[in-house]
Amino acid sequence: MKDFKGKTAFITGGASGAGLGQAKVFSKAGMKVAIADVRQDALDAAVGEIRTYGGAPASDVLALKVDLTNRDEYKAAADKVEQTFGGPPHLLIQTAGVNSFGPIEASTFEDFDWVVGVCFNHVVNGLLIFVPRMIKAYANKTEFWVATTSSMGAFMAGSGTGPYSAAKAAVNNLMYSYSEALKSYGAGATVLCPGNINSNIGNAEKYRPSHLKNTGYHVSEGTMKHLSSIHATGIDPVELAEILKEGIENGRVIVLPDQNTGEQRAAQLRALNAQIEDYCLTAEEREKKTAERMAEMMKNFAPPGSDGKAAPPPMMWSIPEGAEPFGQARKDLDWVAEDKKKK
């Protein structure tokens, strides 16, 4: 998809972070933009930011308060987009996401229902609601595309982010399938897999629905402060959106913004896939391979010290006052190892 001017984009999670960056970039490219989010105050502020960034008239920016895991609400939002802009979106970008950190063995049903619900089920909802409408309206007549913001976590094990990593892996596979399926309609699919983003996802626990509050993880204002300090060092959302735009323009199925060239991207994926291949090895062989990779990785962080060993990686962010460690289990869970629980 190369021509954006005059077309419509629908972006989930569009009130902040990566989604807002995408709304700004594609609005500036001449698209009418609809953003969906669960936070009305954030939506109200985002509309002004989008218009200021791209110079769009008020009529070209639509803000919709939607629980994207609720299919009736999502369908109503799709109807509103068609009523407002005269048809379904030409570009569907599903970026809304949440995360919570803790040992996977400490997870509750609610942890999975919340994280997988937002990170994967909302993507399924959007594809099943919008894609049939997009095909009927635009197949082999007008360019259209679907994209999803996934994560580098989709390619690796996440014992401390189990629900999130599983959801993102599923999202990737889903988008590979749609990239193949949509070819016959003159369209395609792209999955964006960033690392750290300067976003509000560190505060996601504040917006967890009340009926899904039961978590096996230690969560507090302190853990959210710590996570927010890390995310503040991430890639700028507008820069990330420009990279996604280039990927869509050039028909990339996977976009890895941490690398600049096609060969670097391929090398990164080969390294990640090698870890998956290691699961076929015996435990002893796998342990040896892991140690070799870690030793090689540490060589790249800093020149060897006087003891001939590489220095540890530098801290890339400052830990704010009042922060506390994240990724721990609740201390009352008697089946979780003590070193994995809140002290």
N, C-alpha and C positions, 0 to 999 in steps of 0.2 A: 504494500500500500504506500503510494508516494504522494498522492494529492489529498490534502487535508482541508483545504479552504472550502468553506460553505457546507461542510459535512458536520455530523453530530457525533460527539463522544459522550459515553456514560462511564463515570469513574467511581468505583466504590472506595470508601475510606478517603474521600476527596476533600475532607475538611481540614486535614493536617498532614504533616510528614510527606511520605512518598506520593500519596494520592493528590495532595495539594500541589506538589511540584509538577505532577503530570497535568493537572487541570490548567496550571499557568502556561506550561509549554505548548499544549495543544490548543488552548485558547489563542495564544499569540500566533499560532500557525494558521489561524482563521477558522477554527472549529467552533460551533455552538457546543457548550459544555454543560452537562448535567452531573452534579456531584451528589453522592449519597453517603450519609453518615448517621450515627445514632445520637450525636450531640448537637442540639439546636444552636447553642451559643457558638460553637466552633463553625458550624455551617454559615451562620450570619457573618462572622468575621472573614471567613474564607471567600465569600462572594466579593467583598471589597478588594481583597488581595488579588484575586484573579483578574478583576476588571482593571485594577491599577497596573498590573504587570503587562497585560496584553492589549489594553485599550479597548476591551470589548464593551459593547453597549449592554445595558441592563437586560435587554430582551434575549441576549445570547448566553446568559448564565442562569441555570436553574439549580436551586438547592433543595434536596429532598431528605427529610428525616425518615429513615427507614431502618428497621431491624432486618438486616439482610438474611438472617436465619429463618425469618418468618416468610413463607412463600406467598401468602396472601398480600402481605405488605410489599414484597418485591414485585409481584404482578401489578399491583396498583401503581407502583413507581414506574414500571415499564409503560403502562397505559398513559401516565402523566407525561412522560417523555414524548410519546407519539402525539398526544394532543397538543403539546407545546411547540414541538419542532417539526411536526408534519410527517413523522415516520420514526421507525426504530433507529437506534444509533448505527453509524457506519463503523465505529470503533468502540468496542467494549473492553474496558480495562478494570479488572477486579483486583484491588489492592488492599482492601480492609483486612486487618490481621491483628491477632493478639498473641501473647506468649506469657508463660509463667515457668519459673525455673525450680527444679527439685528432682531428687532421685526418682527414676521411673517407677521403682518398686513402691514408692510412697504415694503414687497417683491414685486419685479417686475417680469414680465414674464422672463426677462433676468436672474434674480437671479435663478429662477427655471430651466430655460433652461441650464444654465451653470452647476450648482451643480448637478442636477438630470442627466444631460447629461453625466457628467464624472463619478459620483458615481453609477448610476444605468444603464443607457443606454449602457455604454461601457461594462458592465458585460454581458448584454443581447447579445451584438454584439459578444463578445468572445465565449460565450456558443453556439450560433447558428452557428458561423463559424467553431469552432474547434470540438465540441462534435461529430457531424456526422462523421468527419474524424477520430477521435479517436476511435469511435465505430467500424467503418469499418476496421481499422487497427489492433485493439487490443482486441476486445470483446472476453471474456472468453479464451483468449490465453496469454495475457500479462497484468500485473498490470497497471492500469491507474487511474487517479484521477483528480477532479476539486476542486479548493479552491478559496475562495474570502475573502479579508480583509474587514470586515464590521466595526462595532463599538459598544461599549456599548450603544451609542445613539440610536441604533436600538430598544432597549427595553423600551424606555421611551419617554415621550412627550418632545419636544424641541421647546418651543415657541420663543426662540432666535436663533434656528438653524433649522427652519422649513423644508426647502428643503433638508438639509443634513439628518436629522432624518427620514424623510419620505423615502428618497432614501435608507437609510441603512436598514430600516424595510422591504422594498420591496426586497432588496438583501437577507436578511435572509430568507424570505419566499421562494424566488426562489431557494435558496440552499437546503432548506428542501425538496422541490419538486424533485430536481435533485438527492438528496441522495436516495430517494425512487426509482426514475426512473432508475438509473444506476445500481441497484443491479442485475438486470437480465443480465447485461453485464459483471459482475465480477468487478465492479468499485464502486466508491462512491464519496461523496462530503463533504467538510468541510467548515464551515464559522468561521473565526477568528474574535472575538469581543473584541478588546482591549480598554482600556481607553486612557490615554495620551501616545503618542509615541514621542521619540526624533527624530523629522523629520522637514522637511521644509514646512509643510502644512500651517504654519502661514503666509508664504509669497505667498500663492497661488494666491492672487489677482494680483500679478505682472504678472501672466501668463494668466489672463482671456482674451479670444479673444476680439479683438476690437469691433466686432459687438454685443457683449454681455456685454459691459462695463456699460450700464445703470443699476444702482443699487439703491435700496431704502435705503441702509445702509450707515452709515458714515464709510468710508474707507480711510485710510491715511497711510503714512509711520509710524506715531506714533502708530496706532492701530496694524500694522503688527509687530512693535518692541515689543509691549506688548504681543501679541500672541506668538511670537517666544521665548520670555523669559519663557513662561509657557511650551511650548513644549520641551524646552531644558531640563526640569526636568523629562521628560517621560521615559518610558522603553527603553532600548537600542535595536535597531533594530535587532541585531544579536541574542540577548537573546530572543526576541519575535519570531524570525524565528525558533529557536530551539524548542520553545514551540509549534509552528505550526507543525513542523516536527514530534514531538511526537504525536500530535493529529492525523495527517494523518496516522502514523504508527499503531495507535491503533483504527482507524476507528471512531474517534469522529466526530459527525456532528457539534457540537458547541464547540469552544475552547475559554475559558475565561481565559486569562493569568493572571488576577489579583488574582486568587485563585489557590491553589496548589492541593487540594484533590477533588475527585468527589463529596463528600458530601458538601464541601464548595461551589462548583460551583452550585450544586442543590439549596442550601440555598439562594445563590445570585439571582438565577432566580426566586425562590419563592417570594423573597422580591420585585423584579421588577414586577412580575405578580400580586402581591397584589395591586400595584398601579393601574394597569389596572382594576382590580375587583372593585376598589373604584369608578370608573366612573359609575357603576350601582347604586350607592347610591344617596340619595338626596344631595342637595348642603350643607345642614347643617351637615349631617352625614359625608360627605366627608371632610369638613373643620375640624371637630373634629378629624378624623383619621389622617389627615395631621399634625395637631398640635401635636398629640401624637407621631407620628413617628419622627418629628423634635426634640422633647424633648428627646426622647430616643437616637437619633443619637448624639446630643450635649453632652450627658453624656460620650460618648466614646472619645471625643477630648482631654479632660484635666480633672484633679481632680477638684472638686468644689472649688470655691474661698471662700473668707471670707463671702461673701453674700449668700453662699449656692447654687449659680448658677454655671453652668459649664462655663469655660472660652471659648471664641470663638476659632474656629480652627486657628492654626498658619498659617502664610503665607508661602507657600511652594516654593516660587520663589521670586527673587528680581526684582523689576520693573526698567528697564533701563532708563537712562536719555533720554528724548525725547519721551517716550511712552505716550500714551493717552488712555482713556477708549475705549474699543471695545463693539460691541453689541448694538450700538445705531442706531437710524434712522437718515436720513438726516434731518436737521433742517427746511427745507422748506416744509415738508409734513404736510399739515394742518389737516389731519384726525388722525394723530398719537398723543397720549397723550404726553404732554410736558416733563414728567419725563422719557420718553423713547427716547427722541431726543438729538442730540448733543447740548450741551450748547453753 
